[in-house]
Amino acid sequence: MRQGFPPARRGMVVGLLGGSFDPAHEGHVHITREALKRLRLDRIWWLVSPGNPLKARPPAPLAQRMARARALVGEDPRVVVSDIELRIGTRATADTLRRLQALYPGVRFVWIMGADNLAQFHRWQRWRDILAMVPVAVMARPGQGLRGLGSLAARAYAGQRLDRIEQLSAAVPPAWGFVSMPLHDASSTAIRARGDWRR
């Protein structure tokens, strides 16, 4: 594998937690720990995006966001903070997944998102392609469960929802599941609202 790309070998199951991480916080760590425990993953990669096409405000510099994310993750070898989207030149999740599947043959990927993202998932570019490529784990978020589960995407793919979340990583897409778990109320939006963390 090329320098700067996360290592993974054939047969591994890798969870992908994408986002701007502007800033990364304990809520991301909480979701990561729960996903590792409940989804039977070998690794989780935090895909720190160069930019989010759904957000008008540009994020903090990538290097700054990466440094904070790595400080939060610490020494856990199962969690990798990566700028691979910058390295492979993708922005849309569907494009990123297609490239990762080509770069890592034999590795199974699971997309991880919060219930708040499921609520507006139908606005993502080629969101149906994402569901066709990888299983999707939807992690509970404070105040977002009902909104996410009532979303256009959740209704459209109700028949592909798995009740046994531990089976998701082995499922043939389209497949998704909702992960009920203890909630953590940290949010990047609230952190930014309290003051400029970028200083």
C-alpha positions as CSV (number, residue, x, y, z in Angstrom):
1,M,0.0,0.0,0.0
2,R,1.2,3.5,-0.8
3,Q,2.8,5.7,1.9
4,G,0.2,7.6,3.9
5,F,-2.6,5.1,3.1
6,P,-4.1,3.1,6.0
7,P,-3.0,-0.5,6.0
8,A,-5.6,-3.2,5.6
9,R,-5.3,-6.8,4.5
10,R,-7.8,-9.1,2.6
11,G,-10.5,-10.4,4.9
12,M,-10.5,-7.4,7.3
13,V,-13.7,-5.6,8.1
14,V,-13.2,-1.8,8.2
15,G,-15.7,0.8,9.5
16,L,-15.6,4.2,7.8
17,L,-16.6,7.2,9.8
18,G,-16.5,10.2,7.5
19,G,-16.9,13.8,8.2
20,S,-15.3,17.2,8.5
21,F,-14.4,16.6,12.2
22,D,-14.5,20.4,12.7
23,P,-13.7,19.7,15.5
24,A,-13.4,16.1,16.5
25,H,-14.8,15.5,19.9
26,E,-15.6,12.8,22.5
27,G,-18.9,12.0,20.7
28,H,-16.9,10.7,17.8
29,V,-14.8,8.6,20.1
30,H,-18.0,7.3,21.8
31,I,-19.5,6.3,18.4
32,T,-16.2,4.6,17.4
33,R,-16.0,2.5,20.6
34,E,-19.6,1.4,20.2
35,A,-19.2,0.6,16.6
36,L,-16.1,-1.5,17.2
37,K,-17.9,-3.4,20.0
38,R,-21.3,-3.9,18.2
39,L,-20.4,-4.3,14.6
40,R,-17.5,-6.8,14.9
41,L,-15.1,-4.5,13.1
42,D,-11.3,-5.0,12.8
43,R,-10.6,-1.3,12.3
44,I,-12.3,2.0,12.0
45,W,-10.9,4.8,9.8
46,W,-11.9,8.3,10.5
47,L,-12.0,9.9,7.0
48,V,-11.3,13.5,7.7
49,S,-12.8,15.3,4.7
50,P,-11.0,18.2,2.9
51,G,-14.5,19.8,2.7
52,N,-18.2,19.0,3.0
53,P,-20.2,19.9,-0.1
54,L,-23.4,20.2,2.1
55,K,-21.9,22.9,4.3
56,A,-21.5,26.5,3.2
57,R,-18.9,27.4,5.8
58,P,-15.4,26.1,5.0
59,P,-13.9,24.0,7.8
60,A,-10.7,24.6,9.7
61,P,-7.4,23.7,8.0
62,L,-7.2,20.0,7.4
63,A,-3.9,19.6,9.3
64,Q,-5.4,21.2,12.4
65,R,-8.5,18.9,12.3
66,M,-6.3,15.9,11.8
67,A,-4.1,16.8,14.7
68,R,-7.0,17.2,17.1
69,A,-8.6,13.9,15.9
70,R,-5.3,12.0,16.4
71,A,-4.9,13.4,19.9
72,L,-8.4,12.2,20.8
73,V,-7.9,8.7,19.3
74,G,-4.7,8.3,21.2
75,E,-2.8,5.0,20.9
76,D,-5.7,2.7,20.0
77,P,-4.3,0.7,17.0
78,R,-7.8,-0.2,15.8
79,V,-8.6,3.5,15.0
80,V,-6.9,5.3,12.1
81,V,-7.3,9.0,11.4
82,S,-6.8,9.4,7.6
83,D,-6.8,12.1,5.0
84,I,-7.2,9.5,2.3
85,E,-9.9,11.5,0.5
86,L,-7.4,14.3,-0.1
87,R,-4.8,11.7,-1.3
88,I,-7.2,10.0,-3.8
89,G,-8.9,13.2,-4.9
90,T,-12.5,12.5,-3.9
91,R,-15.1,14.5,-2.1
92,A,-18.4,12.7,-2.6
93,T,-18.8,9.6,-0.4
94,A,-19.9,7.4,-3.4
95,D,-16.7,8.3,-5.2
96,T,-14.6,7.6,-2.1
97,L,-16.2,4.2,-1.6
98,R,-15.6,3.2,-5.2
99,R,-11.9,4.1,-5.0
100,L,-11.4,2.4,-1.6
101,Q,-13.0,-0.8,-2.9
102,A,-10.6,-0.7,-5.9
103,L,-7.6,0.1,-3.7
104,Y,-8.3,-2.6,-1.1
105,P,-9.6,-5.7,-2.8
106,G,-10.9,-8.3,-0.3
107,V,-11.5,-5.7,2.4
108,R,-15.1,-5.3,3.6
109,F,-16.2,-1.8,4.3
110,V,-19.1,-0.6,6.5
111,W,-20.2,3.0,6.4
112,I,-20.9,4.5,9.8
113,M,-23.1,7.6,10.2
114,G,-25.1,9.3,13.0
115,A,-28.9,9.3,12.9
116,D,-28.7,13.0,12.2
117,N,-27.0,12.2,8.9
118,L,-29.6,9.6,8.0
119,A,-32.2,12.3,8.3
120,Q,-30.7,14.2,5.3
121,F,-29.0,11.2,3.6
122,H,-31.2,11.6,0.5
123,R,-29.4,15.0,-0.1
124,W,-26.0,13.2,-0.5
125,Q,-24.7,12.8,-4.0
126,R,-25.7,9.3,-5.4
127,W,-26.9,8.2,-1.9
128,R,-28.5,5.1,-3.4
129,D,-25.1,4.1,-4.9
130,I,-23.7,4.3,-1.4
131,L,-26.3,1.8,-0.1
132,A,-25.6,-0.4,-3.1
133,M,-21.9,-0.6,-2.3
134,V,-21.6,-1.1,1.4
135,P,-23.7,-1.9,4.5
136,V,-24.5,1.2,6.5
137,A,-24.6,1.4,10.3
138,V,-26.7,4.3,11.7
139,M,-25.6,5.2,15.2
140,A,-28.1,6.7,17.6
141,R,-27.7,10.4,18.3
142,P,-29.5,12.6,21.0
143,G,-32.9,13.8,19.7
144,Q,-32.3,12.3,16.2
145,G,-33.6,8.7,16.3
146,L,-37.2,9.3,15.2
147,R,-36.2,11.9,12.7
148,G,-33.6,9.6,11.1
149,L,-35.9,6.6,11.1
150,G,-38.6,8.6,9.5
151,S,-36.4,9.9,6.8
152,L,-36.8,9.4,3.0
153,A,-33.9,7.0,2.9
154,A,-35.0,4.9,5.9
155,R,-38.5,4.6,4.4
156,A,-37.2,3.8,0.9
157,Y,-35.0,1.0,2.3
158,A,-37.1,-0.2,5.1
159,G,-37.0,-3.8,3.7
160,Q,-33.2,-3.8,3.9
161,R,-33.0,-2.9,7.5
162,L,-31.4,-5.6,9.7
163,D,-32.7,-6.1,13.3
164,R,-29.5,-8.0,14.4
165,I,-26.9,-5.3,14.1
166,E,-24.0,-7.8,14.7
167,Q,-24.8,-9.3,11.3
168,L,-24.4,-6.1,9.4
169,S,-20.7,-6.3,8.5
170,A,-21.3,-9.6,6.7
171,A,-24.5,-8.5,4.9
172,V,-24.8,-8.1,1.2
173,P,-25.7,-4.5,0.4
174,P,-28.1,-2.8,0.3
175,A,-28.3,-3.4,4.0
176,W,-28.5,-1.1,7.0
177,G,-29.1,-1.1,10.7
178,F,-29.8,1.3,13.6
179,V,-27.5,0.9,16.5
180,S,-29.3,1.8,19.8
181,M,-26.7,2.7,22.4
182,P,-25.9,5.0,25.3
183,L,-26.0,8.6,24.0
184,H,-23.3,11.2,24.1
185,D,-24.4,14.8,23.5
186,A,-21.2,16.3,22.2
187,S,-21.4,18.0,18.8
188,S,-19.0,19.9,16.6
189,T,-21.7,22.6,16.0
190,A,-22.0,23.3,19.7
191,I,-18.3,23.3,20.2
192,R,-17.9,25.9,17.4
193,A,-20.7,28.0,18.9
194,R,-19.1,28.2,22.3
195,G,-15.9,29.7,20.8
196,D,-13.3,29.4,18.1
197,W,-11.5,26.1,18.8
198,R,-9.2,26.9,15.9
199,R,-7.1,29.4,17.8
